Amino acid sequence: MNILVLGGWYGSTNLGDDAILLGIKKLFSVLLPDAKITALSIDPQYTRSTCQIESIKLQSPREILKDPRKLNWVSGYNPIIISGGTPFYDFDHLNRLFTIGLPICNRKKIYCLGIGVKKIVSTEGKFLTRVLMSGVNRISVRDNLSKHLLEKILCKNTTLTGDLALILNPPENKSIRKTLEKSNLAEKKPFIVIAPRILSNNNIHFYHDLVSLAFINELRHALSETADKVIDSGVKIVFLPMQSSINNDHIEIMEITSRMKNKNFTILEPRNVNEVIAVLSSSSLVIGLRLHSLILGALCSVPIISVPYDDKIWGFMEMINNLGNLVKPNQIKIKTFEILENKISNDPIIKDSILRIKKNIFSEGKKIVESMKYN
């Protein structure tokens, strides 16, 4: 069985999208070992090298219309899995029409698995979502907010699963040591990870909820001040860029570090998801603006804190019963030292929540496999 996965910006050097894709790979390796997974990717070579998953090129509507032969890009693949991060939002309707509509027109079996949904208020957005979803066999979402938003548009129930990255396993100790040595983090000195993200008042271009310039500056100031105080306390600061090309996190790291007085910090250059997990699993705390820095940190049983600049951040923290660690920018420093000084570890409730999410994902995966076989 040849399964095509689409929906995330695979190949965009976003390690969060890579983590979702690896979660899908793991799910079907357990439930359908003979299946061949192929991803629709912006950069197939990148996806092949970092995820070890076969890939085909994601074509724009303009490229497809220039060459009608490209209308057959779904041939040879059935079923189609639409997964994260957030494939449904209120713009880019033409792209969505082609990437999801063409498989529907080709009568492929289509499954939405752990998808995220943003607010869709336009008439055309609601109409297109209803039309496309009418051709989907099963629909599951990654958080309660997405479930509420989608069900309001579709007027039918969806299944709540969770983010596919949550079924990944931390690497073995040997792999962790190797990554830490490469990153100069092998010494026993504790460190915390800051995973920033570029935010802009041009929020549509950056795929997040609307934020003000005042909020962005307040957040940068809070992160730089917190980093300085943490270094002064004898704990290392490690900056983690989760995306290195489109919406490059290095740019935001430079914005934050330029405001810091203490320049004794580390900037990682992770090559893949396993290296990210290895570093996070050894940290004392993750301050994450990137959603999947929080997801992978929680997966590693490391305390995580964030700022609710986007509904998906709130949605994940609510899913794992960790809303107490969502703070305003001016509270980041206080919450950081509360965790460091009291040596707080992940609450057992959070661990139980992650186990529940894993069970839900595998339960939905089994239903999808049964549907693939018999529908």
C-alpha positions in Angstrom: 0.0 0.0 0.0 1.4 3.4 -1.0 0.4 6.1 1.4 0.9 9.8 0.5 1.2 12.2 3.4 0.4 15.9 2.9 -0.8 18.9 4.9 2.4 20.1 6.7 5.1 22.3 5.1 7.3 19.2 4.8 10.7 20.1 3.5 10.7 23.7 4.8 13.5 22.9 7.4 10.9 23.0 10.1 11.8 20.4 12.6 8.3 20.4 14.1 6.9 19.3 10.8 9.6 16.7 10.6 8.6 15.4 14.0 4.9 15.1 12.8 6.1 13.2 9.7 8.2 10.8 11.8 5.2 10.2 14.1 3.2 9.2 11.1 6.0 7.0 9.9 6.2 5.3 13.3 2.4 4.9 13.6 2.1 3.0 10.3 5.3 1.0 10.8 3.5 -0.5 13.8 0.0 -0.7 12.5 0.7 -1.4 8.8 4.3 -2.5 8.4 4.1 -3.3 4.7 2.9 0.3 3.8 5.2 2.6 2.0 5.0 6.2 3.2 5.7 9.1 0.8 5.5 12.8 1.7 4.5 15.7 -0.4 7.5 18.0 0.2 8.7 21.5 -0.7 12.2 20.0 -0.8 12.1 16.2 -1.3 15.9 15.8 -0.9 15.7 17.5 2.5 12.8 15.2 3.6 14.6 12.1 2.4 17.8 12.9 4.2 16.4 14.1 7.5 13.4 11.8 7.9 14.4 8.9 5.7 11.0 9.1 4.0 10.5 9.0 0.3 9.2 12.3 -1.1 7.7 13.9 -4.1 7.8 17.6 -5.0 4.9 19.9 -3.8 3.8 21.8 -6.9 2.1 25.2 -6.8 -1.2 25.6 -8.7 0.6 27.8 -11.2 3.2 25.0 -11.9 0.4 22.4 -12.3 -1.6 24.6 -14.7 1.5 25.2 -16.8 1.9 21.5 -17.3 -1.4 19.5 -17.2 0.5 16.3 -16.9 1.2 17.3 -13.3 -2.5 16.9 -12.5 -1.6 13.2 -12.1 0.7 13.7 -9.1 -1.6 11.6 -6.9 -1.6 8.6 -9.2 -0.1 5.6 -7.6 -0.9 6.7 -4.1 -3.9 5.5 -2.1 -4.8 6.4 0.6 -3.9 10.0 1.3 -3.2 11.2 4.9 -3.7 14.9 5.7 -1.9 15.7 8.9 -0.3 18.6 10.8 0.7 21.1 11.5 -2.3 23.4 10.6 -3.6 22.6 7.1 -6.9 24.5 7.5 -6.9 28.3 7.9 -8.6 31.3 6.2 -6.2 32.0 3.4 -4.2 30.2 0.6 -7.5 28.7 -0.5 -6.3 28.0 -4.1 -3.3 26.0 -2.8 -5.6 24.0 -0.6 -8.1 23.4 -3.4 -5.3 21.8 -5.5 -3.5 19.8 -2.8 -6.7 18.3 -1.3 -9.2 18.7 -4.1 -7.2 16.8 -6.7 -7.0 13.6 -4.5 -10.8 13.9 -4.0 -11.4 14.2 -7.7 -9.2 11.1 -8.2 -11.5 9.3 -5.8 -8.7 8.5 -3.3 -9.4 7.5 0.3 -8.5 10.5 2.4 -8.0 10.7 6.2 -7.3 13.8 8.3 -5.1 12.7 11.2 -4.3 14.9 14.1 -4.8 18.2 12.1 -4.8 21.7 13.5 -7.4 24.2 12.5 -7.3 28.0 12.7 -10.3 30.3 12.8 -12.1 30.4 9.5 -14.6 33.3 9.2 -14.8 34.1 5.5 -17.7 32.7 3.5 -15.3 31.2 0.9 -13.1 29.6 3.5 -16.1 27.9 5.3 -17.5 26.8 1.9 -14.2 25.3 0.7 -13.6 23.6 4.0 -17.1 22.0 3.9 -16.6 20.9 0.3 -13.2 19.4 0.9 -14.1 17.7 4.1 -17.1 16.1 2.4 -14.6 13.9 0.6 -12.7 12.8 3.7 -13.3 9.3 5.2 -12.3 10.1 8.8 -11.3 13.3 10.6 -9.3 13.7 13.8 -7.8 16.8 15.3 -4.9 17.6 17.5 -6.6 19.8 20.2 -9.9 20.9 21.6 -9.8 24.3 19.9 -9.3 22.7 16.5 -12.2 20.3 17.3 -14.5 23.1 18.2 -13.6 25.3 15.2 -14.0 22.5 12.7 -17.2 21.0 14.1 -18.8 24.5 14.0 -18.1 24.7 10.3 -18.9 21.1 9.4 -21.8 20.6 11.8 -20.6 17.1 12.6 -18.4 15.4 15.1 -14.6 14.9 14.8 -12.2 12.7 16.8 -9.8 14.3 19.3 -6.3 12.6 19.1 -3.3 14.9 19.6 -0.1 15.8 17.8 1.5 12.9 16.0 5.0 13.9 17.3 3.9 12.7 20.8 4.3 9.1 19.9 8.0 9.4 19.2 10.5 7.8 21.5 13.5 9.6 23.1 16.8 8.4 21.6 19.0 6.0 23.5 21.6 7.2 26.1 24.5 6.6 23.7 22.9 8.8 21.1 22.1 11.5 23.7 25.7 11.6 24.9 27.0 11.9 21.3 24.7 14.8 20.6 25.6 16.6 23.8 29.3 16.2 23.1 28.9 17.6 19.6 27.0 20.6 21.1 29.5 21.2 23.9 26.8 20.3 26.5 28.3 17.1 27.9 29.5 18.7 31.1 27.3 18.3 34.1 26.4 22.0 34.3 22.6 22.4 34.0 21.1 24.3 31.1 17.8 25.5 29.9 16.6 25.7 26.3 15.0 28.7 24.7 13.2 28.0 21.4 12.1 31.3 19.9 10.0 32.0 16.9 9.8 35.1 14.6 6.6 36.9 15.3 5.3 39.8 13.2 2.2 42.0 13.0 2.2 40.7 9.4 0.9 37.5 11.0 -0.6 35.8 7.9 2.8 35.7 6.3 4.2 34.0 9.4 1.3 31.7 10.1 0.3 32.8 13.6 -2.4 34.7 15.3 -2.3 38.5 15.3 0.2 40.1 17.7 1.3 43.7 18.1 4.7 45.2 17.7 4.6 46.2 21.4 4.0 42.6 22.4 6.9 41.4 20.2 9.3 43.9 21.8 8.0 43.0 25.3 8.6 39.3 24.6 12.1 39.9 23.2 13.0 42.0 26.3 11.6 39.4 28.7 13.5 36.6 27.0 16.8 38.5 27.0 16.4 39.6 30.6 15.6 36.0 31.7 18.5 34.6 29.8 20.9 37.1 31.5 19.6 36.3 34.9 19.8 32.5 34.3 23.4 32.8 33.2 24.3 34.9 36.2 22.8 32.1 38.4 25.2 29.6 37.0 22.9 27.8 34.6 23.7 27.7 30.9 21.4 29.1 28.2 21.0 27.2 24.9 19.1 28.7 22.0 17.3 26.2 19.8 16.4 27.2 16.2 13.6 24.8 15.1 13.5 26.3 11.6 16.5 27.4 9.6 15.3 28.7 6.2 11.7 30.0 5.8 10.9 32.2 8.8 14.5 31.5 10.1 14.6 31.3 13.9 18.3 32.4 13.8 17.0 35.9 13.0 14.9 36.0 16.2 17.7 34.6 18.2 19.9 37.5 17.0 17.2 39.9 18.1 17.1 38.4 21.6 20.8 38.0 22.1 21.6 41.6 20.8 19.6 42.8 23.9 21.6 40.5 26.3 24.4 41.8 28.4 25.9 38.3 29.0 27.1 36.7 25.7 28.1 33.4 27.2 25.3 31.4 25.6 25.1 28.5 23.1 23.2 28.4 19.8 22.5 24.9 18.6 22.5 23.7 14.9 20.4 20.6 15.1 20.4 18.5 12.0 17.3 16.4 12.8 14.5 15.7 15.3 16.5 13.1 17.2 19.2 15.7 18.0 16.5 18.1 19.2 15.0 15.4 21.5 18.5 14.4 22.8 19.2 18.0 23.9 15.7 18.7 25.3 15.8 15.4 27.3 18.9 16.6 29.1 17.7 20.2 29.8 16.3 21.5 33.1 13.6 23.6 31.4 12.3 24.5 27.9 11.0 28.0 27.2 9.3 27.4 23.9 7.7 29.7 21.4 7.8 27.0 18.8 5.0 24.5 19.4 7.1 21.4 18.8 9.8 22.5 21.2 7.0 22.3 23.9 5.7 19.0 22.5 9.1 17.3 22.4 10.1 18.8 25.8 6.9 17.4 27.4 7.5 14.1 25.7 10.9 14.0 27.4 9.4 14.8 30.8 11.0 18.2 31.0 9.2 21.2 32.4 7.9 23.6 29.7 6.7 27.1 29.8 5.4 29.4 27.0 3.4 32.5 26.1 0.0 32.1 24.5 0.6 34.1 21.4 -1.3 31.6 19.3 -4.3 29.4 19.9 -2.3 26.3 19.1 0.0 27.0 22.0 -3.0 27.3 24.4 -4.5 24.2 22.7 -1.5 22.0 23.4 -1.0 23.2 27.0 -4.7 22.6 27.7 -4.4 19.1 26.2 -1.7 18.1 28.7 -3.2 19.9 31.6 -0.4 22.4 31.8 -2.1 25.8 31.5 -0.4 27.0 34.7 2.8 27.2 32.8 1.4 29.6 30.2 2.5 33.1 31.2 2.6 36.7 30.1 6.0 37.9 28.8 6.8 39.8 32.1 6.2 36.6 34.0 8.7 34.4 32.2 11.6 35.2 34.5 9.5 34.5 37.6 8.2 31.2 36.3 11.7 30.2 35.2 13.3 30.6 38.6 10.3 29.1 40.3 11.0 25.9 38.3 14.8 26.1 38.6 15.0 26.9 42.3 12.5 24.3 43.3 13.9 21.7 40.9 10.3 21.1 39.6 9.9 18.1 37.3 7.0 17.3 35.0 3.8 16.8 36.9 2.5 13.2 36.8 -0.8 14.6 35.4 1.1 15.8 32.4 2.8 12.4 31.9 -0.6 10.7 32.2 -2.1 13.1 29.6 0.7 12.3 27.1 0.0 8.5 27.6 -3.7 9.2 27.0 -2.9 11.1 23.8 -0.6 8.3 22.6 -3.4 5.8 23.1 -5.9 8.0 21.3 -3.5 8.4 18.3 -3.0 4.6 18.0 -6.7 4.0 18.5 -7.5 6.3 15.6 -4.7 4.8 13.5 -6.2 1.4 13.9 -9.6 2.7 12.7 -7.9 4.3 9.7 -6.1 1.1 8.8 -9.4 -0.9 9.1 -11.1 1.7 6.9 -8.2 1.5 4.3 -8.6 -2.3 4.1 -12.3 -2.7 3.9 -13.9 0.5 2.6 
